[in-house]
């Protein structure tokens, strides 16, 4: 069981259940479990789903690079559900295997640089210096580099969060399901009142 117990399907608010059911049916999600946790904050689930539906739309990097980055970020963050899924038709098992190789010779120059950026941002962001930005500028426009930075930062954070949830864990949840926790807020006043 994940650290935060997923909201049972039958207890999901109607819109959250619609998002999860349709997303799983469309193959957008490998497992509904992370979404059942995200559903504690309905607006966040809605935003996550919207991003998934529009993944690659309007991107300057291209859907393939974004998907390679997503999978590599999942590998780095040890996010099991995300490592298992493929969201772009061009991604092969060979592509995924190549992501753990240091030289990544099977990928094109943009793909290799994007992945190198992600690896450094994850493990040694101090190594991303002026020289590295100049190297990025040889294969990407400045606008693409800005998009790359935001995409990597967002992916890394989500994957690390999902990893901490231990989605496929076997221990009892640290936070069991309670319907009063859906879209709920605890304020400083609530804390003060409970302390007295």
C-alpha positions in Angstrom: 0.0 0.0 0.0 1.3 3.5 -0.8 2.4 5.8 2.0 -0.9 7.8 1.4 -3.7 5.3 1.0 -5.3 5.8 -2.5 -8.8 7.0 -2.4 -10.9 3.8 -3.2 -12.4 4.0 -6.7 -15.9 3.9 -5.3 -15.2 6.9 -2.9 -13.7 9.1 -5.6 -15.6 12.3 -6.4 -17.4 12.0 -9.7 -15.0 14.1 -11.8 -11.9 12.5 -10.3 -13.3 9.0 -11.1 -14.1 10.2 -14.7 -10.5 11.4 -15.1 -9.0 8.2 -13.8 -11.3 5.8 -15.6 -10.9 7.6 -19.0 -7.2 8.0 -18.6 -6.6 4.4 -17.8 -8.9 3.3 -20.6 -7.0 5.5 -23.1 -3.7 4.1 -21.9 -2.5 7.4 -20.6 -1.7 5.9 -17.2 0.0 2.5 -16.5 -1.8 2.3 -13.1 -4.5 4.4 -11.4 -2.8 4.3 -8.0 -0.8 7.6 -8.2 -3.9 9.3 -9.5 -6.0 8.0 -6.7 -3.5 9.7 -4.3 -3.5 12.9 -6.4 -7.3 12.9 -6.2 -7.0 14.1 -2.6 -6.5 17.4 -4.3 -9.0 17.5 -7.1 -7.6 20.6 -8.8 -4.1 19.0 -8.9 -5.5 15.8 -10.5 -7.4 17.9 -13.1 -4.2 19.8 -13.9 -2.1 16.6 -14.1 -4.6 15.1 -16.4 -4.8 18.2 -18.6 -1.0 18.1 -19.0 -1.0 14.4 -19.9 -3.7 15.0 -22.5 -1.8 17.8 -24.0 1.7 16.3 -23.6 3.8 17.5 -26.5 1.2 20.0 -27.8 3.0 23.2 -28.7 6.4 21.9 -27.6 9.5 23.3 -29.1 11.4 20.2 -28.0 9.1 17.6 -29.7 7.1 14.8 -28.2 9.9 12.2 -28.5 12.4 14.2 -26.5 9.9 15.0 -23.8 9.0 11.3 -23.6 12.7 10.3 -23.4 13.1 12.9 -20.6 10.0 11.6 -18.8 11.3 8.0 -18.8 14.8 8.9 -17.8 13.5 11.2 -15.0 11.4 8.2 -13.8 14.5 6.0 -13.9 16.5 8.6 -11.9 13.6 9.2 -9.4 12.8 5.4 -9.2 9.2 6.1 -10.1 8.0 2.6 -11.0 4.7 3.5 -12.5 6.2 6.0 -14.9 9.2 3.8 -15.9 6.7 1.2 -17.1 4.6 3.4 -19.4 5.3 4.7 -22.9 3.5 7.8 -24.0 5.0 8.4 -27.5 4.7 5.9 -30.3 8.4 6.4 -31.4 9.8 5.1 -28.1 11.2 1.5 -28.4 12.6 -0.9 -25.8 16.0 -0.1 -27.3 15.5 3.6 -26.7 14.7 2.9 -23.1 17.7 0.6 -22.6 19.9 3.3 -24.2 18.8 5.8 -21.5 21.0 4.2 -18.9 24.1 4.1 -21.2 26.6 6.9 -20.7 27.2 7.6 -24.4 23.7 7.1 -25.7 25.1 6.7 -29.2 21.8 5.5 -30.6 20.2 8.9 -30.0 20.5 12.1 -32.0 22.5 15.1 -30.7 19.5 16.9 -29.3 18.2 13.8 -27.5 21.7 13.2 -26.0 22.1 16.8 -24.8 18.6 16.9 -23.4 19.2 13.7 -21.4 22.7 15.0 -20.3 21.0 18.1 -19.0 18.5 16.1 -17.1 21.2 13.8 -15.6 23.2 16.8 -14.5 20.2 18.7 -13.1 19.4 15.6 -11.1 22.8 14.7 -9.8 25.2 17.7 -10.2 23.4 20.9 -11.1 26.6 22.8 -10.3 28.2 21.2 -13.4 25.7 23.1 -15.6 28.0 26.0 -16.3 28.5 28.5 -19.1 30.4 26.0 -21.1 27.5 23.5 -20.8 25.0 26.2 -21.8 27.1 27.0 -24.9 27.0 23.3 -25.8 23.2 23.3 -25.4 23.1 26.4 -27.6 24.8 24.4 -30.4 21.9 22.1 -30.7 18.9 24.0 -29.2 17.5 27.5 -29.5 17.4 29.6 -26.3 13.6 29.1 -26.2 14.1 25.3 -26.3 16.6 25.4 -23.5 14.2 27.3 -21.3 11.5 24.8 -22.1 14.0 22.0 -21.4 14.8 23.4 -18.0 11.2 23.7 -16.9 10.2 20.3 -18.3 13.1 18.6 -16.5 12.5 20.4 -13.2 8.8 19.5 -13.2 9.4 15.9 -14.2 12.1 15.3 -11.6 10.0 16.7 -8.8 6.9 14.7 -9.6 8.9 11.5 -10.1 10.7 11.9 -6.8 7.4 12.6 -5.0 5.7 9.5 -6.6 8.7 7.4 -5.5 8.3 8.6 -1.9 4.7 7.4 -2.0 5.9 3.8 -2.5 3.0 3.2 -4.8 3.5 -0.6 -5.0 4.5 -0.9 -1.3 3.3 -3.7 0.9 3.3 -2.0 4.3 0.2 -0.3 5.8 -0.2 3.3 4.7 1.3 6.0 6.8 -1.9 8.0 6.1 -5.0 5.9 5.8 -7.9 7.0 3.7 -10.5 9.3 5.3 -13.1 11.0 3.1 -12.8 14.2 5.1 -9.3 14.7 3.7 -10.4 15.2 0.1 -9.8 18.9 -0.8 -9.5 19.7 2.9 -7.2 22.3 4.5 -5.9 22.4 8.0 -5.2 26.0 9.0 -3.0 27.5 11.8 -6.2 28.3 13.7 -7.2 24.6 13.5 -3.8 23.6 14.9 -4.1 26.2 17.7 -7.6 25.0 18.6 -6.5 21.4 18.7 -3.5 22.3 20.9 -5.7 23.8 23.7 
